[in-house]
Amino acid sequence: MTNGARRPLVVGNWKLHHGLSASEALARGVVQHAEDLGDVEIAIAPVFTALASVARILSGSKVALSAQDVHFEDKGAFTGEVSAPLLVDVGCRFCIVGHSERRQYFGETDATVKKKVAALLRAGVTPIVCVGETLAQRDAGQAVATVVGQLDAIFDAGDGATLSRVVIAYEPVWAIGTGRVARPEDAQEIHGAIRARCRERIDAGAAEALSILYGGSVKPDNAGDLMAEPDIDGALVGGASLEAAGFAAIARAARVP
């Protein structure tokens, strides 16, 4: 469970689901359930076309708005892209970058993730940087090395004080959308390695303040065991975030006792 210096954070990644009316309805449900979640910080990431509409619903609530991706340039001839200043304009406090689906299907690399992190930090948006290994990499004993390598790629995106504003989300690729989930002790091993690497590359204070989320088939029935681990500070939730009550149950598991 997160220590007193780190506020629990639970983020719902809606991926490519829901048009305007469904997004608005789900956002209202999340806002309603969030009222009794105490010290847990909540954010939801709808599709780009619903961001403005959902932002109006979240206004004045404890639920923050996140985007699912961003382009690394602020403006220019980049057809189809959305920049960090545009996310600010619509009210986003967070933005997910480097998700394994972006890496797998759209050619995202460590280099582009680094540039996206830098663009978000310049704009004042908190990046949620996804890292994680494939099943082949885990079976080969390369899980920690793979994740640390992805993490190393972003360290030049800002100084220590700036990077302490980044959120890291460990999502084992083999657990995303598969129903499989890392055992709490396996997830803690990677989370601990992430924090240790941040101590080396940034500083101890920033590393302790850094929020590290777990993602990968998080559900109400496994969230409590995962978030009882000392370096798991919350969750990045995919499919289970598409139902407000279940998402709230996951967030409830993150509360500091």
C-alpha positions as CSV (number, residue, x, y, z in Angstrom):
1,M,0.0,0.0,0.0
2,T,1.2,3.5,-0.8
3,N,3.0,5.3,2.0
4,G,1.8,8.6,3.5
5,A,3.9,10.7,1.0
6,R,2.0,9.3,-2.0
7,R,-1.6,9.8,-2.6
8,P,-3.3,6.7,-4.2
9,L,-4.2,7.2,-7.8
10,V,-6.6,5.0,-9.9
11,V,-7.0,5.8,-13.6
12,G,-9.6,4.4,-15.9
13,N,-8.4,3.9,-19.5
14,W,-11.5,3.5,-21.6
15,K,-9.5,2.8,-24.8
16,L,-11.6,2.8,-28.0
17,H,-15.0,2.5,-26.3
18,H,-18.0,4.7,-26.0
19,G,-19.3,7.6,-28.0
20,L,-20.5,10.9,-26.5
21,S,-23.7,9.8,-24.8
22,A,-22.2,6.6,-23.3
23,S,-19.1,8.5,-22.2
24,E,-21.2,11.1,-20.5
25,A,-23.3,8.5,-18.7
26,L,-20.2,6.6,-17.5
27,A,-18.5,9.8,-16.4
28,R,-21.6,10.8,-14.3
29,G,-21.5,7.3,-12.7
30,V,-17.8,7.7,-11.8
31,V,-18.3,11.1,-10.3
32,Q,-21.2,9.8,-8.2
33,H,-19.2,6.9,-6.9
34,A,-16.1,9.0,-6.3
35,E,-17.7,11.0,-3.6
36,D,-17.0,8.4,-1.0
37,L,-13.5,7.4,-2.0
38,G,-11.7,9.6,0.5
39,D,-8.1,10.2,-0.2
40,V,-7.9,8.3,-3.5
41,E,-7.3,10.4,-6.6
42,I,-9.4,9.3,-9.6
43,A,-8.9,10.0,-13.3
44,I,-10.6,8.8,-16.4
45,A,-9.4,8.7,-20.0
46,P,-12.2,8.7,-22.6
47,V,-11.7,8.8,-26.4
48,F,-10.5,12.1,-27.8
49,T,-13.9,13.0,-29.3
50,A,-15.5,12.8,-25.8
51,L,-12.8,14.8,-23.9
52,A,-14.6,18.2,-24.0
53,S,-18.0,16.7,-23.1
54,V,-16.6,14.6,-20.2
55,A,-14.6,17.6,-18.9
56,R,-17.8,19.5,-18.4
57,I,-19.3,16.7,-16.4
58,L,-16.1,16.4,-14.3
59,S,-16.0,20.1,-13.5
60,G,-16.1,20.7,-9.8
61,S,-15.8,17.0,-9.0
62,K,-12.8,15.1,-7.5
63,V,-12.4,13.1,-10.8
64,A,-9.6,14.3,-13.1
65,L,-9.5,14.1,-16.9
66,S,-6.8,12.2,-18.8
67,A,-6.1,11.7,-22.5
68,Q,-4.9,8.4,-23.9
69,D,-2.1,9.7,-26.0
70,V,-0.4,12.9,-27.3
71,H,1.8,14.1,-30.1
72,F,5.2,15.4,-29.1
73,E,5.0,18.6,-31.2
74,D,2.9,21.5,-30.1
75,K,1.6,22.4,-33.5
76,G,2.4,22.0,-37.2
77,A,1.6,19.8,-40.2
78,F,0.8,16.7,-38.3
79,T,-2.5,15.5,-39.7
80,G,-4.7,13.6,-37.2
81,E,-2.5,14.3,-34.1
82,V,-3.4,16.1,-30.8
83,S,-0.9,18.2,-29.0
84,A,-0.2,18.8,-25.3
85,P,-1.4,22.4,-25.4
86,L,-4.7,21.1,-26.9
87,L,-5.1,18.7,-24.0
88,V,-4.5,21.6,-21.6
89,D,-7.1,23.6,-23.4
90,V,-9.7,20.8,-23.0
91,G,-8.9,20.3,-19.3
92,C,-6.7,17.3,-19.1
93,R,-4.5,16.9,-16.0
94,F,-3.0,13.6,-17.1
95,C,-2.1,11.8,-20.3
96,I,-1.2,8.1,-20.9
97,V,1.9,7.6,-23.0
98,G,3.8,4.5,-24.1
99,H,1.0,2.0,-23.6
100,S,1.9,-1.4,-24.9
101,E,-1.0,-1.2,-27.4
102,R,0.6,1.9,-28.8
103,R,4.0,0.2,-28.9
104,Q,2.6,-3.0,-30.5
105,Y,0.1,-1.6,-33.0
106,F,1.4,1.9,-33.9
107,G,5.2,1.7,-33.7
108,E,5.7,3.7,-30.6
109,T,9.3,3.5,-29.4
110,D,11.2,4.5,-26.3
111,A,12.4,7.6,-28.2
112,T,8.9,8.8,-29.1
113,V,7.7,8.1,-25.5
114,K,10.6,10.3,-24.2
115,K,9.6,13.2,-26.5
116,K,5.9,12.9,-25.5
117,V,6.9,13.0,-21.8
118,A,8.9,16.1,-22.4
119,A,6.0,17.8,-24.3
120,L,3.5,17.0,-21.6
121,L,5.8,18.2,-18.8
122,R,6.4,21.5,-20.7
123,A,2.6,21.9,-20.9
124,G,2.0,21.1,-17.3
125,V,0.2,17.8,-17.9
126,T,1.2,14.8,-15.8
127,P,2.4,11.9,-18.0
128,I,1.4,8.4,-17.1
129,V,4.2,6.5,-18.6
130,C,3.5,2.8,-19.3
131,V,6.3,0.2,-19.1
132,G,6.1,-3.6,-19.2
133,E,7.5,-6.8,-20.5
134,T,6.2,-9.5,-22.8
135,L,5.7,-13.1,-21.7
136,A,8.8,-14.1,-23.7
137,Q,10.9,-11.5,-21.9
138,R,9.6,-12.6,-18.5
139,D,10.2,-16.3,-19.3
140,A,13.7,-15.4,-20.4
141,G,14.4,-13.7,-17.0
142,Q,14.5,-10.3,-18.7
143,A,11.5,-8.7,-17.0
144,V,13.4,-6.3,-14.7
145,A,15.9,-5.4,-17.4
146,T,13.2,-4.7,-20.0
147,V,11.2,-2.4,-17.7
148,V,14.3,-0.6,-16.4
149,G,15.4,0.0,-20.0
150,Q,12.1,1.5,-20.9
151,L,12.3,3.7,-17.8
152,D,15.8,4.8,-18.6
153,A,14.6,6.2,-21.9
154,I,12.6,8.9,-20.2
155,F,15.1,10.2,-17.7
156,D,16.5,12.9,-20.1
157,A,13.1,14.3,-20.6
158,G,13.5,16.6,-17.6
159,D,15.4,17.3,-14.3
160,G,14.8,15.5,-11.1
161,A,12.2,17.9,-9.8
162,T,10.3,17.8,-13.0
163,L,10.4,14.0,-13.3
164,S,9.0,13.6,-9.8
165,R,5.7,14.7,-11.5
166,V,5.6,11.7,-13.8
167,V,3.5,8.7,-12.9
168,I,4.8,5.3,-13.9
169,A,2.3,2.5,-14.8
170,Y,3.8,-1.0,-14.8
171,E,1.7,-3.1,-17.2
172,P,3.0,-6.6,-18.0
173,V,2.1,-7.0,-21.6
174,W,1.0,-10.6,-21.1
175,A,-1.6,-9.5,-18.6
176,I,-3.4,-6.8,-20.5
177,G,-6.8,-7.8,-21.6
178,T,-6.0,-11.5,-21.1
179,G,-7.6,-12.1,-17.7
180,R,-4.2,-13.1,-16.4
181,V,-2.7,-10.9,-13.7
182,A,0.7,-10.8,-12.1
183,R,1.0,-12.2,-8.6
184,P,1.2,-9.4,-6.0
185,E,4.8,-10.4,-5.2
186,D,5.8,-10.4,-8.8
187,A,4.3,-7.0,-9.4
188,Q,6.0,-5.7,-6.2
189,E,9.3,-6.9,-7.5
190,I,9.0,-4.8,-10.6
191,H,7.6,-1.8,-8.8
192,G,10.5,-2.0,-6.3
193,A,12.9,-2.2,-9.2
194,I,11.3,0.9,-10.8
195,R,11.6,2.9,-7.5
196,A,15.2,1.8,-7.0
197,R,16.1,2.9,-10.5
198,C,14.5,6.3,-9.9
199,R,16.6,6.6,-6.8
200,E,19.7,6.1,-8.9
201,R,18.8,8.3,-11.8
202,I,16.9,11.1,-10.1
203,D,17.2,11.3,-6.3
204,A,15.8,9.5,-3.3
205,G,13.2,12.1,-2.4
206,A,11.8,12.2,-5.9
207,A,11.8,8.4,-6.1
208,E,9.8,8.1,-2.8
209,A,7.3,10.7,-4.1
210,L,6.8,9.0,-7.4
211,S,3.5,7.2,-7.9
212,I,3.8,3.7,-9.5
213,L,0.6,2.2,-10.7
214,Y,-0.1,-1.5,-11.6
215,G,-2.1,-2.3,-14.7
216,G,-3.0,-5.6,-16.4
217,S,-6.4,-7.2,-15.9
218,V,-7.0,-5.3,-12.6
219,K,-10.5,-6.2,-11.2
220,P,-12.3,-5.6,-7.9
221,D,-11.5,-9.1,-6.8
222,N,-7.7,-8.8,-7.2
223,A,-7.1,-5.1,-6.6
224,G,-6.9,-5.3,-2.8
225,D,-4.1,-7.9,-2.8
226,L,-2.1,-6.0,-5.4
227,M,-2.4,-2.6,-3.8
228,A,-1.5,-4.0,-0.4
229,E,2.1,-4.2,-1.7
230,P,4.4,-1.3,-0.5
231,D,5.4,0.1,-3.8
232,I,2.0,-0.3,-5.7
233,D,0.4,3.1,-5.4
234,G,-2.8,2.6,-7.4
235,A,-3.9,1.2,-10.7
236,L,-4.3,1.8,-14.4
237,V,-7.5,0.0,-15.2
238,G,-8.7,-1.0,-18.7
239,G,-11.8,-3.0,-19.2
240,A,-12.9,-3.0,-15.6
241,S,-13.1,0.9,-15.8
242,L,-16.1,0.7,-18.2
243,E,-18.5,0.0,-15.4
244,A,-18.7,2.7,-12.7
245,A,-19.4,0.6,-9.6
246,G,-16.7,-1.9,-10.4
247,F,-14.2,0.8,-11.1
248,A,-15.1,2.4,-7.8
249,A,-14.6,-0.9,-6.0
250,I,-11.0,-1.0,-7.4
251,A,-10.4,2.6,-6.3
252,R,-11.7,1.7,-2.8
253,A,-9.1,-1.0,-2.5
254,A,-6.4,1.7,-2.9
255,R,-7.5,3.8,0.1
256,V,-4.9,4.2,2.8
257,P,-6.2,2.5,6.0
